[in-house]
Amino acid sequence: MKKAKNAGNNGNASVNPTVLAATDKIRVLCAAASLTPTNKFAVMKDLHPESGHENRFTSWAKNEKGEKGLVVLDPMGDSIKFYANPEAKFPTMRTVKC
């Protein structure tokens, strides 16, 4: 049998508050840009590990055409950029634990 999920916290009890705040900010900015996030939570990625590290919160999303891409939250947390082909822009990006 499957384990029942606690309906009170929707599985968010062990998620870092910084990640929750970034997730909410990305969802709001995606809605304004007509993007639909496909991740449950934002993920911290090192976009340029080969040259000085650039850690940003990211999420996968789909645009109006249904194309999947990477959404990157800027360091100030007030805007996002959508990359339809993130492997070309960030060939060595990797996930970083928060």
C-alpha positions in Angstrom: 0.0 0.0 0.0 1.0 3.6 -0.6 1.9 5.8 2.3 -0.7 8.6 2.8 0.6 12.1 2.4 -0.1 14.5 5.2 -2.7 16.9 3.8 -1.8 19.6 6.3 1.6 20.5 4.8 1.3 19.1 1.3 4.7 17.6 1.5 6.4 21.0 2.0 7.6 20.4 5.7 11.2 19.5 4.8 11.7 22.1 2.0 14.0 25.0 2.7 12.1 28.3 3.2 14.5 30.0 0.7 13.5 27.5 -1.9 9.8 28.0 -1.2 10.2 31.8 -1.5 12.1 31.4 -4.8 9.4 29.0 -6.1 6.7 31.5 -5.3 8.6 34.3 -6.9 9.2 32.2 -10.1 5.5 31.2 -10.3 4.4 34.9 -10.1 6.9 36.0 -12.7 6.1 33.1 -15.0 2.4 33.9 -14.9 3.2 37.5 -15.9 5.4 36.2 -18.8 2.8 33.6 -20.0 5.0 30.7 -18.9 3.8 27.5 -17.1 6.3 26.1 -14.5 6.5 22.3 -14.6 8.6 21.8 -11.4 7.0 21.5 -8.0 9.9 23.5 -6.4 12.7 25.8 -7.7 16.2 24.3 -7.9 19.5 26.0 -7.3 21.8 25.5 -10.3 25.4 26.5 -10.9 25.1 27.9 -14.4 28.9 28.4 -15.0 30.9 26.0 -12.8 33.9 26.3 -15.2 34.3 30.0 -14.7 33.7 31.4 -11.3 30.3 29.8 -10.4 27.0 31.5 -11.0 24.4 30.0 -8.6 20.7 30.9 -9.5 17.3 29.5 -8.7 15.8 27.8 -11.8 12.7 26.0 -12.8 11.6 24.2 -16.0 8.6 25.7 -17.7 6.6 25.7 -21.0 5.9 28.7 -23.1 2.6 29.4 -25.0 3.8 27.3 -27.9 4.3 24.3 -25.6 8.1 24.5 -25.8 10.0 23.4 -22.7 12.8 25.6 -21.4 14.7 26.7 -18.4 13.6 29.7 -16.4 16.4 31.5 -14.5 15.6 33.9 -11.6 17.9 36.9 -11.6 20.0 37.6 -8.4 17.8 40.4 -7.3 14.7 38.2 -7.6 12.6 40.6 -9.6 12.9 39.2 -13.1 13.3 35.9 -15.0 14.8 34.8 -18.3 13.5 31.9 -20.4 16.0 29.7 -22.3 14.4 27.4 -24.8 17.7 25.7 -25.4 19.6 25.9 -22.0 22.2 23.3 -23.0 23.6 25.7 -25.6 23.8 28.6 -23.2 24.9 26.6 -20.1 26.6 23.5 -21.3 28.2 22.6 -18.0 25.4 23.7 -15.6 24.8 21.4 -12.5 22.4 21.2 -9.6 23.6 22.6 -6.3 22.2 21.6 -2.9 20.7 24.4 -0.8 
